[in-house]
């Protein structure tokens, strides 16, 4: 909520949160996919109904609709495979994971699997930012831990090359 009172300073933006205008079409696609996946978990709605509703939301026209389609439909179609990647890295039952964090994990795991054009660090960062913006207080830490556990299994060469370069730069 904003005020019109000049004496009240505006609340500073949280670190890591990008202004809406600065978001890329793919980042926006991830946000809309997250909203759709949340509806899938909470309302158990039909994917076609979720898709139709989400496309009517304000700002959807600025999203990469192809990437959104891939994420929403791909995550739901590969639900069992994505959960199989996630579950071994959890410290609790899958049903105890919030729908937001689970959706972020699904998006990350899906992009690791099916979107080799997106660097693994971009996938990781985008999912952490989604969890920060929409999830619980420390949910992003959980998303980070799980996706950091999945990345080396799904993108071993890319992750190792990145980590080797980081080790070399520290010496």
C-alpha positions, 0 to 999 in steps of 0.5 A, spaced: 500 500 500 502 506 498 501 513 501 500 520 498 503 523 504 510 526 502 513 525 509 512 518 509 518 515 505 517 509 500 518 502 502 525 501 499 525 495 494 527 488 497 534 486 495 534 481 489 527 483 487 526 486 480 521 492 478 516 489 474 519 493 468 526 490 468 523 483 468 525 479 461 519 476 458 522 469 460 522 471 467 515 473 467 513 467 463 516 463 470 512 468 474 505 466 470 507 458 470 508 459 478 501 462 479 498 456 474 502 451 478 500 454 485 493 453 482 494 446 480 496 444 487 491 448 491 485 447 487 487 441 483 484 445 477 484 442 470 490 445 466 486 448 460 482 452 465 488 454 469 492 456 462 485 460 460 485 463 466 492 465 467 493 468 460 487 473 462 491 476 468 494 483 467 501 483 464 501 476 461 502 479 454 509 481 456 511 474 458 514 469 453 508 465 452 512 459 449 516 458 455 510 459 459 506 453 455 513 449 456 513 450 463 506 450 465 504 444 461 511 440 461 511 441 469 504 438 470 506 432 464 512 430 467 510 431 475 512 424 477 519 425 474 520 432 477 518 429 484 522 423 483 528 428 482 526 432 488 524 427 493 531 424 495 533 431 497 528 433 501 528 432 509 520 432 510 515 429 506 513 432 499 506 433 502 509 438 507 512 442 502 509 449 500 505 449 493 510 455 492 516 452 493 514 445 490 512 449 484 519 453 484 522 446 484 518 443 479 520 449 474 527 449 476 528 441 475 524 442 468 528 447 466 534 443 467 531 437 464 528 440 458 531 447 457 539 446 455 539 453 452 538 456 459 544 456 463 544 452 470 545 458 474 540 462 471 535 457 472 537 457 479 537 464 480 530 465 477 527 460 481 530 462 488 528 469 486 521 466 485 521 463 492 523 470 495 518 474 491 512 469 492 514 464 498 515 464 505 520 467 509 526 462 508 523 458 502 528 460 497 533 457 501 530 450 501 529 451 493 536 453 493 538 447 496 534 442 492 536 445 486 543 445 487 542 438 489 539 436 482 543 441 477 549 436 478 545 430 476 542 433 470 547 438 467 554 435 470 558 438 465 556 445 465 556 445 473 563 442 473 565 447 468 562 453 472 565 450 479 572 449 476 572 456 473 570 458 480 576 454 483 581 457 478 579 464 479 580 463 487 587 461 486 
